[in-house]
Structures are given as structure tokens and as C-alpha cells.
């Protein structure tokens, strides 16, 4: 199955990345945390699958609609 891009829903800073490329994850598992206005916003896996690529680094500033990861669902 082809990889899908996971995007940021808001302007934020990448606070913490909780997975590595190649990791297998369950549906709903937190992949990374964004921080905006002192709030942490999790990016969750949309389905069970594998993290194909991480396109950002911790402390990167991202805008609404920026691609954060490539994800391959099972």
C-alpha cells in the first residue's frame, strides 16, 4: 500500500517525536506532539501501520498544512 502524508492542523512547534522511521504503530498511537500557545497537541496514527519517514525534527516550526510524516497503513 502507498504511503500517505500526515499534516499539521495548525501553526506550531514540533515538541517531541515519539516514534522512529520504520516503527510499527497501533491505530491512535501518538506519533509526535506539537506545541502551540503552551498546549500540547498529539498527532495520532490514523490506523495501524508503519512510519515510513519523518519529515520534521524536534523544535522545527511548522505551518498549517505542512507535511510531518509519511505513514503506510496496514
mmCIF file of the N, C-alpha and C atoms, coordinates in Angstrom:
data_MODEL
# 
_entry.id   MODEL 
# 
loop_
_atom_site.group_PDB 
_atom_site.id 
_atom_site.type_symbol 
_atom_site.label_atom_id 
_atom_site.label_alt_id 
_atom_site.label_comp_id 
_atom_site.label_asym_id 
_atom_site.label_entity_id 
_atom_site.label_seq_id 
_atom_site.pdbx_PDB_ins_code 
_atom_site.Cartn_x 
_atom_site.Cartn_y 
_atom_site.Cartn_z 
_atom_site.occupancy 
_atom_site.B_iso_or_equiv 
_atom_site.pdbx_formal_charge 
_atom_site.auth_seq_id 
_atom_site.auth_comp_id 
_atom_site.auth_asym_id 
_atom_site.auth_atom_id 
_atom_site.pdbx_PDB_model_num 
ATOM 1   N N  . UNK A 1 1  ? 0.840  -1.175 0.000  1.00 0.00 ? 1  UNK A N  1 
ATOM 2   C CA . UNK A 1 1  ? 0.000  0.000  0.000  1.00 0.00 ? 1  UNK A CA 1 
ATOM 3   C C  . UNK A 1 1  ? 0.889  1.244  0.000  1.00 0.00 ? 1  UNK A C  1 
ATOM 4   N N  . UNK A 1 2  ? 0.438  2.289  -0.629 1.00 0.00 ? 2  UNK A N  1 
ATOM 5   C CA . UNK A 1 2  ? 1.222  3.517  -0.759 1.00 0.00 ? 2  UNK A CA 1 
ATOM 6   C C  . UNK A 1 2  ? 1.219  4.316  0.536  1.00 0.00 ? 2  UNK A C  1 
ATOM 7   N N  . UNK A 1 3  ? 2.281  5.058  0.735  1.00 0.00 ? 3  UNK A N  1 
ATOM 8   C CA . UNK A 1 3  ? 2.394  5.909  1.922  1.00 0.00 ? 3  UNK A CA 1 
ATOM 9   C C  . UNK A 1 3  ? 1.456  7.103  1.794  1.00 0.00 ? 3  UNK A C  1 
ATOM 10  N N  . UNK A 1 4  ? 0.922  7.529  2.924  1.00 0.00 ? 4  UNK A N  1 
ATOM 11  C CA . UNK A 1 4  ? 0.112  8.739  2.971  1.00 0.00 ? 4  UNK A CA 1 
ATOM 12  C C  . UNK A 1 4  ? 0.850  9.776  3.806  1.00 0.00 ? 4  UNK A C  1 
ATOM 13  N N  . UNK A 1 5  ? 0.630  11.045 3.495  1.00 0.00 ? 5  UNK A N  1 
ATOM 14  C CA . UNK A 1 5  ? 1.254  12.122 4.261  1.00 0.00 ? 5  UNK A CA 1 
ATOM 15  C C  . UNK A 1 5  ? 0.345  12.500 5.416  1.00 0.00 ? 5  UNK A C  1 
ATOM 16  N N  . UNK A 1 6  ? 0.958  12.745 6.564  1.00 0.00 ? 6  UNK A N  1 
ATOM 17  C CA . UNK A 1 6  ? 0.242  13.264 7.723  1.00 0.00 ? 6  UNK A CA 1 
ATOM 18  C C  . UNK A 1 6  ? 0.641  14.723 7.876  1.00 0.00 ? 6  UNK A C  1 
ATOM 19  N N  . UNK A 1 7  ? -0.342 15.595 8.042  1.00 0.00 ? 7  UNK A N  1 
ATOM 20  C CA . UNK A 1 7  ? -0.133 17.034 8.011  1.00 0.00 ? 7  UNK A CA 1 
ATOM 21  C C  . UNK A 1 7  ? -0.403 17.685 9.368  1.00 0.00 ? 7  UNK A C  1 
ATOM 22  N N  . UNK A 1 8  ? 0.160  18.863 9.550  1.00 0.00 ? 8  UNK A N  1 
ATOM 23  C CA . UNK A 1 8  ? -0.121 19.680 10.722 1.00 0.00 ? 8  UNK A CA 1 
ATOM 24  C C  . UNK A 1 8  ? -1.453 20.392 10.521 1.00 0.00 ? 8  UNK A C  1 
ATOM 25  N N  . UNK A 1 9  ? -2.258 20.442 11.574 1.00 0.00 ? 9  UNK A N  1 
ATOM 26  C CA . UNK A 1 9  ? -3.544 21.139 11.518 1.00 0.00 ? 9  UNK A CA 1 
ATOM 27  C C  . UNK A 1 9  ? -3.426 22.608 11.920 1.00 0.00 ? 9  UNK A C  1 
ATOM 28  N N  . UNK A 1 10 ? -2.238 23.023 12.388 1.00 0.00 ? 10 UNK A N  1 
ATOM 29  C CA . UNK A 1 10 ? -2.090 24.374 12.896 1.00 0.00 ? 10 UNK A CA 1 
ATOM 30  C C  . UNK A 1 10 ? -0.631 24.816 12.839 1.00 0.00 ? 10 UNK A C  1 
ATOM 31  N N  . UNK A 1 11 ? -0.404 26.086 13.069 1.00 0.00 ? 11 UNK A N  1 
ATOM 32  C CA . UNK A 1 11 ? 0.955  26.614 13.208 1.00 0.00 ? 11 UNK A CA 1 
ATOM 33  C C  . UNK A 1 11 ? 1.452  26.222 14.589 1.00 0.00 ? 11 UNK A C  1 
ATOM 34  N N  . UNK A 1 12 ? 2.606  25.576 14.656 1.00 0.00 ? 12 UNK A N  1 
ATOM 35  C CA . UNK A 1 12 ? 3.083  25.056 15.938 1.00 0.00 ? 12 UNK A CA 1 
ATOM 36  C C  . UNK A 1 12 ? 4.570  24.747 15.856 1.00 0.00 ? 12 UNK A C  1 
ATOM 37  N N  . UNK A 1 13 ? 5.115  24.310 17.000 1.00 0.00 ? 13 UNK A N  1 
ATOM 38  C CA . UNK A 1 13 ? 6.479  23.820 17.071 1.00 0.00 ? 13 UNK A CA 1 
ATOM 39  C C  . UNK A 1 13 ? 6.421  22.314 17.317 1.00 0.00 ? 13 UNK A C  1 
ATOM 40  N N  . UNK A 1 14 ? 7.299  21.571 16.661 1.00 0.00 ? 14 UNK A N  1 
ATOM 41  C CA . UNK A 1 14 ? 7.395  20.130 16.916 1.00 0.00 ? 14 UNK A CA 1 
ATOM 42  C C  . UNK A 1 14 ? 8.060  19.983 18.283 1.00 0.00 ? 14 UNK A C  1 
ATOM 43  N N  . UNK A 1 15 ? 7.287  19.563 19.264 1.00 0.00 ? 15 UNK A N  1 
ATOM 44  C CA . UNK A 1 15 ? 7.763  19.491 20.640 1.00 0.00 ? 15 UNK A CA 1 
ATOM 45  C C  . UNK A 1 15 ? 8.502  18.184 20.913 1.00 0.00 ? 15 UNK A C  1 
ATOM 46  N N  . UNK A 1 16 ? 7.905  17.068 20.530 1.00 0.00 ? 16 UNK A N  1 
ATOM 47  C CA . UNK A 1 16 ? 8.536  15.765 20.785 1.00 0.00 ? 16 UNK A CA 1 
ATOM 48  C C  . UNK A 1 16 ? 8.092  14.765 19.708 1.00 0.00 ? 16 UNK A C  1 
ATOM 49  N N  . UNK A 1 17 ? 9.045  14.023 19.177 1.00 0.00 ? 17 UNK A N  1 
ATOM 50  C CA . UNK A 1 17 ? 8.751  12.930 18.247 1.00 0.00 ? 17 UNK A CA 1 
ATOM 51  C C  . UNK A 1 17 ? 8.862  11.642 19.041 1.00 0.00 ? 17 UNK A C  1 
ATOM 52  N N  . UNK A 1 18 ? 7.796  10.855 19.051 1.00 0.00 ? 18 UNK A N  1 
ATOM 53  C CA . UNK A 1 18 ? 7.734  9.677  19.924 1.00 0.00 ? 18 UNK A CA 1 
ATOM 54  C C  . UNK A 1 18 ? 7.957  8.360  19.191 1.00 0.00 ? 18 UNK A C  1 
ATOM 55  N N  . UNK A 1 19 ? 8.215  8.426  17.893 1.00 0.00 ? 19 UNK A N  1 
ATOM 56  C CA . UNK A 1 19 ? 8.459  7.218  17.097 1.00 0.00 ? 19 UNK A CA 1 
ATOM 57  C C  . UNK A 1 19 ? 9.710  7.417  16.248 1.00 0.00 ? 19 UNK A C  1 
ATOM 58  N N  . UNK A 1 20 ? 10.163 6.348  15.627 1.00 0.00 ? 20 UNK A N  1 
ATOM 59  C CA . UNK A 1 20 ? 11.302 6.411  14.700 1.00 0.00 ? 20 UNK A CA 1 
ATOM 60  C C  . UNK A 1 20 ? 10.856 5.851  13.355 1.00 0.00 ? 20 UNK A C  1 
ATOM 61  N N  . UNK A 1 21 ? 11.590 6.198  12.309 1.00 0.00 ? 21 UNK A N  1 
ATOM 62  C CA . UNK A 1 21 ? 11.281 5.640  10.990 1.00 0.00 ? 21 UNK A CA 1 
ATOM 63  C C  . UNK A 1 21 ? 11.351 4.122  11.057 1.00 0.00 ? 21 UNK A C  1 
ATOM 64  N N  . UNK A 1 22 ? 10.361 3.481  10.466 1.00 0.00 ? 22 UNK A N  1 
ATOM 65  C CA . UNK A 1 22 ? 10.301 2.025  10.448 1.00 0.00 ? 22 UNK A CA 1 
ATOM 66  C C  . UNK A 1 22 ? 9.487  1.429  11.579 1.00 0.00 ? 22 UNK A C  1 
ATOM 67  N N  . UNK A 1 23 ? 9.147  2.236  12.594 1.00 0.00 ? 23 UNK A N  1 
ATOM 68  C CA . UNK A 1 23 ? 8.353  1.715  13.715 1.00 0.00 ? 23 UNK A CA 1 
ATOM 69  C C  . UNK A 1 23 ? 6.967  1.297  13.254 1.00 0.00 ? 23 UNK A C  1 
ATOM 70  N N  . UNK A 1 24 ? 6.496  0.188  13.822 1.00 0.00 ? 24 UNK A N  1 
ATOM 71  C CA . UNK A 1 24 ? 5.113  -0.244 13.623 1.00 0.00 ? 24 UNK A CA 1 
ATOM 72  C C  . UNK A 1 24 ? 4.301  0.327  14.770 1.00 0.00 ? 24 UNK A C  1 
ATOM 73  N N  . UNK A 1 25 ? 3.119  0.864  14.464 1.00 0.00 ? 25 UNK A N  1 
ATOM 74  C CA . UNK A 1 25 ? 2.294  1.509  15.477 1.00 0.00 ? 25 UNK A CA 1 
ATOM 75  C C  . UNK A 1 25 ? 0.850  1.025  15.373 1.00 0.00 ? 25 UNK A C  1 
ATOM 76  N N  . UNK A 1 26 ? 0.135  1.169  16.475 1.00 0.00 ? 26 UNK A N  1 
ATOM 77  C CA . UNK A 1 26 ? -1.283 0.834  16.524 1.00 0.00 ? 26 UNK A CA 1 
ATOM 78  C C  . UNK A 1 26 ? -2.110 2.064  16.158 1.00 0.00 ? 26 UNK A C  1 
ATOM 79  N N  . UNK A 1 27 ? -3.327 1.835  15.740 1.00 0.00 ? 27 UNK A N  1 
ATOM 80  C CA . UNK A 1 27 ? -4.241 2.943  15.445 1.00 0.00 ? 27 UNK A CA 1 
ATOM 81  C C  . UNK A 1 27 ? -4.407 3.795  16.693 1.00 0.00 ? 27 UNK A C  1 
ATOM 82  N N  . UNK A 1 28 ? -4.311 5.101  16.543 1.00 0.00 ? 28 UNK A N  1 
ATOM 83  C CA . UNK A 1 28 ? -4.490 6.021  17.649 1.00 0.00 ? 28 UNK A CA 1 
ATOM 84  C C  . UNK A 1 28 ? -3.249 6.289  18.471 1.00 0.00 ? 28 UNK A C  1 
ATOM 85  N N  . UNK A 1 29 ? -2.162 5.568  18.207 1.00 0.00 ? 29 UNK A N  1 
ATOM 86  C CA . UNK A 1 29 ? -0.919 5.783  18.954 1.00 0.00 ? 29 UNK A CA 1 
ATOM 87  C C  . UNK A 1 29 ? -0.335 7.153  18.601 1.00 0.00 ? 29 UNK A C  1 
ATOM 88  N N  . UNK A 1 30 ? 0.187  7.854  19.605 1.00 0.00 ? 30 UNK A N  1 
ATOM 89  C CA . UNK A 1 30 ? 0.774  9.171  19.384 1.00 0.00 ? 30 UNK A CA 1 
ATOM 90  C C  . UNK A 1 30 ? 2.095  9.041  18.640 1.00 0.00 ? 30 UNK A C  1 
ATOM 91  N N  . UNK A 1 31 ? 2.216  9.791  17.544 1.00 0.00 ? 31 UNK A N  1 
ATOM 92  C CA . UNK A 1 31 ? 3.424  9.776  16.721 1.00 0.00 ? 31 UNK A CA 1 
ATOM 93  C C  . UNK A 1 31 ? 4.345  10.942 17.072 1.00 0.00 ? 31 UNK A C  1 
ATOM 94  N N  . UNK A 1 32 ? 3.746  12.083 17.340 1.00 0.00 ? 32 UNK A N  1 
ATOM 95  C CA . UNK A 1 32 ? 4.513  13.246 17.771 1.00 0.00 ? 32 UNK A CA 1 
ATOM 96  C C  . UNK A 1 32 ? 3.600  14.210 18.491 1.00 0.00 ? 32 UNK A C  1 
ATOM 97  N N  . UNK A 1 33 ? 4.222  15.145 19.191 1.00 0.00 ? 33 UNK A N  1 
ATOM 98  C CA . UNK A 1 33 ? 3.478  16.195 19.881 1.00 0.00 ? 33 UNK A CA 1 
ATOM 99  C C  . UNK A 1 33 ? 3.866  17.538 19.289 1.00 0.00 ? 33 UNK A C  1 
ATOM 100 N N  . UNK A 1 34 ? 2.857  18.332 18.974 1.00 0.00 ? 34 UNK A N  1 
ATOM 101 C CA . UNK A 1 34 ? 3.061  19.708 18.559 1.00 0.00 ? 34 UNK A CA 1 
ATOM 102 C C  . UNK A 1 34 ? 2.771  20.600 19.754 1.00 0.00 ? 34 UNK A C  1 
ATOM 103 N N  . UNK A 1 35 ? 3.422  21.742 19.817 1.00 0.00 ? 35 UNK A N  1 
ATOM 104 C CA . UNK A 1 35 ? 3.134  22.705 20.882 1.00 0.00 ? 35 UNK A CA 1 
ATOM 105 C C  . UNK A 1 35 ? 2.718  24.024 20.254 1.00 0.00 ? 35 UNK A C  1 
ATOM 106 N N  . UNK A 1 36 ? 1.581  24.521 20.716 1.00 0.00 ? 36 UNK A N  1 
ATOM 107 C CA . UNK A 1 36 ? 1.089  25.810 20.250 1.00 0.00 ? 36 UNK A CA 1 
ATOM 108 C C  . UNK A 1 36 ? 0.391  26.501 21.413 1.00 0.00 ? 36 UNK A C  1 
ATOM 109 N N  . UNK A 1 37 ? 0.778  27.727 21.686 1.00 0.00 ? 37 UNK A N  1 
ATOM 110 C CA . UNK A 1 37 ? 0.189  28.512 22.769 1.00 0.00 ? 37 UNK A CA 1 
ATOM 111 C C  . UNK A 1 37 ? 0.222  27.747 24.096 1.00 0.00 ? 37 UNK A C  1 
ATOM 112 N N  . UNK A 1 38 ? 1.352  27.098 24.367 1.00 0.00 ? 38 UNK A N  1 
ATOM 113 C CA . UNK A 1 38 ? 1.618  26.348 25.596 1.00 0.00 ? 38 UNK A CA 1 
ATOM 114 C C  . UNK A 1 38 ? 0.715  25.127 25.766 1.00 0.00 ? 38 UNK A C  1 
ATOM 115 N N  . UNK A 1 39 ? 0.106  24.666 24.682 1.00 0.00 ? 39 UNK A N  1 
ATOM 116 C CA . UNK A 1 39 ? -0.700 23.443 24.699 1.00 0.00 ? 39 UNK A CA 1 
ATOM 117 C C  . UNK A 1 39 ? -0.001 22.394 23.853 1.00 0.00 ? 39 UNK A C  1 
ATOM 118 N N  . UNK A 1 40 ? -0.058 21.142 24.296 1.00 0.00 ? 40 UNK A N  1 
ATOM 119 C CA . UNK A 1 40 ? 0.496  20.033 23.530 1.00 0.00 ? 40 UNK A CA 1 
ATOM 120 C C  . UNK A 1 40 ? -0.629 19.379 22.735 1.00 0.00 ? 40 UNK A C  1 
ATOM 121 N N  . UNK A 1 41 ? -0.402 19.223 21.440 1.00 0.00 ? 41 UNK A N  1 
ATOM 122 C CA . UNK A 1 41 ? -1.394 18.644 20.544 1.00 0.00 ? 41 UNK A CA 1 
ATOM 123 C C  . UNK A 1 41 ? -0.791 17.383 19.937 1.00 0.00 ? 41 UNK A C  1 
ATOM 124 N N  . UNK A 1 42 ? -1.369 16.206 20.230 1.00 0.00 ? 42 UNK A N  1 
ATOM 125 C CA . UNK A 1 42 ? -0.801 14.970 19.681 1.00 0.00 ? 42 UNK A CA 1 
ATOM 126 C C  . UNK A 1 42 ? -1.215 14.753 18.225 1.00 0.00 ? 42 UNK A C  1 
ATOM 127 N N  . UNK A 1 43 ? -0.306 14.168 17.461 1.00 0.00 ? 43 UNK A N  1 
ATOM 128 C CA . UNK A 1 43 ? -0.624 13.659 16.129 1.00 0.00 ? 43 UNK A CA 1 
ATOM 129 C C  . UNK A 1 43 ? -0.700 12.152 16.282 1.00 0.00 ? 43 UNK A C  1 
ATOM 130 N N  . UNK A 1 44 ? -1.884 11.590 16.060 1.00 0.00 ? 44 UNK A N  1 
ATOM 131 C CA . UNK A 1 44 ? -2.097 10.165 16.272 1.00 0.00 ? 44 UNK A CA 1 
ATOM 132 C C  . UNK A 1 44 ? -2.082 9.410  14.945 1.00 0.00 ? 44 UNK A C  1 
ATOM 133 N N  . UNK A 1 45 ? -1.692 8.153  15.015 1.00 0.00 ? 45 UNK A N  1 
ATOM 134 C CA . UNK A 1 45 ? -1.710 7.284  13.831 1.00 0.00 ? 45 UNK A CA 1 
ATOM 135 C C  . UNK A 1 45 ? -3.163 7.091  13.395 1.00 0.00 ? 45 UNK A C  1 
ATOM 136 N N  . UNK A 1 46 ? -3.455 7.294  12.117 1.00 0.00 ? 46 UNK A N  1 
ATOM 137 C CA . UNK A 1 46 ? -4.833 7.156  11.645 1.00 0.00 ? 46 UNK A CA 1 
ATOM 138 C C  . UNK A 1 46 ? -5.298 5.701  11.574 1.00 0.00 ? 46 UNK A C  1 
ATOM 139 N N  . UNK A 1 47 ? -4.361 4.787  11.595 1.00 0.00 ? 47 UNK A N  1 
ATOM 140 C CA . UNK A 1 47 ? -4.656 3.347  11.509 1.00 0.00 ? 47 UNK A CA 1 
ATOM 141 C C  . UNK A 1 47 ? -3.408 2.601  11.968 1.00 0.00 ? 47 UNK A C  1 
ATOM 142 N N  . UNK A 1 48 ? -3.524 1.310  12.123 1.00 0.00 ? 48 UNK A N  1 
ATOM 143 C CA . UNK A 1 48 ? -2.329 0.511  12.394 1.00 0.00 ? 48 UNK A CA 1 
ATOM 144 C C  . UNK A 1 48 ? -1.447 0.554  11.149 1.00 0.00 ? 48 UNK A C  1 
ATOM 145 N N  . UNK A 1 49 ? -0.141 0.597  11.335 1.00 0.00 ? 49 UNK A N  1 
ATOM 146 C CA . UNK A 1 49 ? 0.750  0.650  10.183 1.00 0.00 ? 49 UNK A CA 1 
ATOM 147 C C  . UNK A 1 49 ? 2.183  0.911  10.580 1.00 0.00 ? 49 UNK A C  1 
ATOM 148 N N  . UNK A 1 50 ? 2.923  1.533  9.654  1.00 0.00 ? 50 UNK A N  1 
ATOM 149 C CA . UNK A 1 50 ? 4.358  1.748  9.827  1.00 0.00 ? 50 UNK A CA 1 
ATOM 150 C C  . UNK A 1 50 ? 4.718  3.183  9.477  1.00 0.00 ? 50 UNK A C  1 
ATOM 151 N N  . UNK A 1 51 ? 5.630  3.753  10.266 1.00 0.00 ? 51 UNK A N  1 
ATOM 152 C CA . UNK A 1 51 ? 6.148  5.095  9.986  1.00 0.00 ? 51 UNK A CA 1 
ATOM 153 C C  . UNK A 1 51 ? 7.187  4.950  8.876  1.00 0.00 ? 51 UNK A C  1 
ATOM 154 N N  . UNK A 1 52 ? 6.898  5.502  7.706  1.00 0.00 ? 52 UNK A N  1 
ATOM 155 C CA . UNK A 1 52 ? 7.802  5.368  6.563  1.00 0.00 ? 52 UNK A CA 1 
ATOM 156 C C  . UNK A 1 52 ? 8.896  6.429  6.584  1.00 0.00 ? 52 UNK A C  1 
ATOM 157 N N  . UNK A 1 53 ? 8.546  7.651  6.975  1.00 0.00 ? 53 UNK A N  1 
ATOM 158 C CA . UNK A 1 53 ? 9.531  8.737  7.012  1.00 0.00 ? 53 UNK A CA 1 
ATOM 159 C C  . UNK A 1 53 ? 9.046  9.831  7.944  1.00 0.00 ? 53 UNK A C  1 
ATOM 160 N N  . UNK A 1 54 ? 9.989  10.431 8.650  1.00 0.00 ? 54 UNK A N  1 
ATOM 161 C CA . UNK A 1 54 ? 9.700  11.584 9.494  1.00 0.00 ? 54 UNK A CA 1 
ATOM 162 C C  . UNK A 1 54 ? 10.292 12.793 8.775  1.00 0.00 ? 54 UNK A C  1 
ATOM 163 N N  . UNK A 1 55 ? 9.446  13.767 8.476  1.00 0.00 ? 55 UNK A N  1 
ATOM 164 C CA . UNK A 1 55 ? 9.845  14.891 7.633  1.00 0.00 ? 55 UNK A CA 1 
ATOM 165 C C  . UNK A 1 55 ? 10.238 16.129 8.430  1.00 0.00 ? 55 UNK A C  1 
ATOM 166 N N  . UNK A 1 56 ? 10.149 16.055 9.754  1.00 0.00 ? 56 UNK A N  1 
ATOM 167 C CA . UNK A 1 56 ? 10.473 17.198 10.619 1.00 0.00 ? 56 UNK A CA 1 
ATOM 168 C C  . UNK A 1 56 ? 11.404 16.745 11.737 1.00 0.00 ? 56 UNK A C  1 
ATOM 169 N N  . UNK A 1 57 ? 11.944 17.723 12.465 1.00 0.00 ? 57 UNK A N  1 
ATOM 170 C CA . UNK A 1 57 ? 12.777 17.443 13.640 1.00 0.00 ? 57 UNK A CA 1 
ATOM 171 C C  . UNK A 1 57 ? 12.200 18.193 14.834 1.00 0.00 ? 57 UNK A C  1 
ATOM 172 N N  . UNK A 1 58 ? 12.533 17.725 16.029 1.00 0.00 ? 58 UNK A N  1 
ATOM 173 C CA . UNK A 1 58 ? 12.097 18.432 17.223 1.00 0.00 ? 58 UNK A CA 1 
ATOM 174 C C  . UNK A 1 58 ? 12.601 19.867 17.170 1.00 0.00 ? 58 UNK A C  1 
ATOM 175 N N  . UNK A 1 59 ? 11.775 20.776 17.609 1.00 0.00 ? 59 UNK A N  1 
ATOM 176 C CA . UNK A 1 59 ? 11.951 22.236 17.632 1.00 0.00 ? 59 UNK A CA 1 
ATOM 177 C C  . UNK A 1 59 ? 11.692 22.912 16.281 1.00 0.00 ? 59 UNK A C  1 
ATOM 178 N N  . UNK A 1 60 ? 11.413 22.140 15.221 1.00 0.00 ? 60 UNK A N  1 
ATOM 179 C CA . UNK A 1 60 ? 11.038 22.757 13.942 1.00 0.00 ? 60 UNK A CA 1 
ATOM 180 C C  . UNK A 1 60 ? 9.721  23.503 14.105 1.00 0.00 ? 60 UNK A C  1 
ATOM 181 N N  . UNK A 1 61 ? 9.599  24.644 13.441 1.00 0.00 ? 61 UNK A N  1 
ATOM 182 C CA . UNK A 1 61 ? 8.332  25.363 13.371 1.00 0.00 ? 61 UNK A CA 1 
ATOM 183 C C  . UNK A 1 61 ? 7.619  24.914 12.113 1.00 0.00 ? 61 UNK A C  1 
ATOM 184 N N  . UNK A 1 62 ? 6.343  24.555 12.254 1.00 0.00 ? 62 UNK A N  1 
ATOM 185 C CA . UNK A 1 62 ? 5.559  24.079 11.115 1.00 0.00 ? 62 UNK A CA 1 
ATOM 186 C C  . UNK A 1 62 ? 4.313  24.937 10.973 1.00 0.00 ? 62 UNK A C  1 
ATOM 187 N N  . UNK A 1 63 ? 3.840  25.026 9.763  1.00 0.00 ? 63 UNK A N  1 
ATOM 188 C CA . UNK A 1 63 ? 2.627  25.783 9.481  1.00 0.00 ? 63 UNK A CA 1 
ATOM 189 C C  . UNK A 1 63 ? 1.460  24.855 9.228  1.00 0.00 ? 63 UNK A C  1 
ATOM 190 N N  . UNK A 1 64 ? 0.275  25.415 9.271  1.00 0.00 ? 64 UNK A N  1 
ATOM 191 C CA . UNK A 1 64 ? -0.928 24.645 8.970  1.00 0.00 ? 64 UNK A CA 1 
ATOM 192 C C  . UNK A 1 64 ? -0.792 24.054 7.565  1.00 0.00 ? 64 UNK A C  1 
ATOM 193 N N  . UNK A 1 65 ? -0.986 22.746 7.448  1.00 0.00 ? 65 UNK A N  1 
ATOM 194 C CA . UNK A 1 65 ? -0.897 22.082 6.158  1.00 0.00 ? 65 UNK A CA 1 
ATOM 195 C C  . UNK A 1 65 ? 0.475  21.539 5.811  1.00 0.00 ? 65 UNK A C  1 
ATOM 196 N N  . UNK A 1 66 ? 1.476  21.791 6.642  1.00 0.00 ? 66 UNK A N  1 
ATOM 197 C CA . UNK A 1 66 ? 2.819  21.249 6.381  1.00 0.00 ? 66 UNK A CA 1 
ATOM 198 C C  . UNK A 1 66 ? 2.838  19.739 6.617  1.00 0.00 ? 66 UNK A C  1 
ATOM 199 N N  . UNK A 1 67 ? 3.527  19.003 5.747  1.00 0.00 ? 67 UNK A N  1 
ATOM 200 C CA . UNK A 1 67 ? 3.652  17.547 5.900  1.00 0.00 ? 67 UNK A CA 1 
ATOM 201 C C  . UNK A 1 67 ? 4.616  17.243 7.042  1.00 0.00 ? 67 UNK A C  1 
ATOM 202 N N  . UNK A 1 68 ? 4.226  16.310 7.916  1.00 0.00 ? 68 UNK A N  1 
ATOM 203 C CA . UNK A 1 68 ? 5.042  15.945 9.073  1.00 0.00 ? 68 UNK A CA 1 
ATOM 204 C C  . UNK A 1 68 ? 5.658  14.561 8.936  1.00 0.00 ? 68 UNK A C  1 
ATOM 205 N N  . UNK A 1 69 ? 4.900  13.615 8.393  1.00 0.00 ? 69 UNK A N  1 
ATOM 206 C CA . UNK A 1 69 ? 5.356  12.220 8.291  1.00 0.00 ? 69 UNK A CA 1 
ATOM 207 C C  . UNK A 1 69 ? 4.741  11.554 7.080  1.00 0.00 ? 69 UNK A C  1 
ATOM 208 N N  . UNK A 1 70 ? 5.412  10.478 6.642  1.00 0.00 ? 70 UNK A N  1 
ATOM 209 C CA . UNK A 1 70 ? 4.829  9.549  5.684  1.00 0.00 ? 70 UNK A CA 1 
ATOM 210 C C  . UNK A 1 70 ? 4.476  8.292  6.453  1.00 0.00 ? 70 UNK A C  1 
ATOM 211 N N  . UNK A 1 71 ? 3.269  7.781  6.234  1.00 0.00 ? 71 UNK A N  1 
ATOM 212 C CA . UNK A 1 71 ? 2.738  6.677  7.002  1.00 0.00 ? 71 UNK A CA 1 
ATOM 213 C C  . UNK A 1 71 ? 2.156  5.637  6.049  1.00 0.00 ? 71 UNK A C  1 
ATOM 214 N N  . UNK A 1 72 ? 2.468  4.366  6.306  1.00 0.00 ? 72 UNK A N  1 
ATOM 215 C CA . UNK A 1 72 ? 1.936  3.287  5.467  1.00 0.00 ? 72 UNK A CA 1 
ATOM 216 C C  . UNK A 1 72 ? 0.968  2.462  6.312  1.00 0.00 ? 72 UNK A C  1 
ATOM 217 N N  . UNK A 1 73 ? -0.340 2.591  6.057  1.00 0.00 ? 73 UNK A N  1 
ATOM 218 C CA . UNK A 1 73 ? -1.302 1.808  6.824  1.00 0.00 ? 73 UNK A CA 1 
ATOM 219 C C  . UNK A 1 73 ? -1.251 0.337  6.437  1.00 0.00 ? 73 UNK A C  1 
ATOM 220 N N  . UNK A 1 74 ? -1.635 -0.524 7.381  1.00 0.00 ? 74 UNK A N  1 
ATOM 221 C CA . UNK A 1 74 ? -1.687 -1.967 7.094  1.00 0.00 ? 74 UNK A CA 1 
ATOM 222 C C  . UNK A 1 74 ? -2.797 -2.282 6.122  1.00 0.00 ? 74 UNK A C  1 
# 
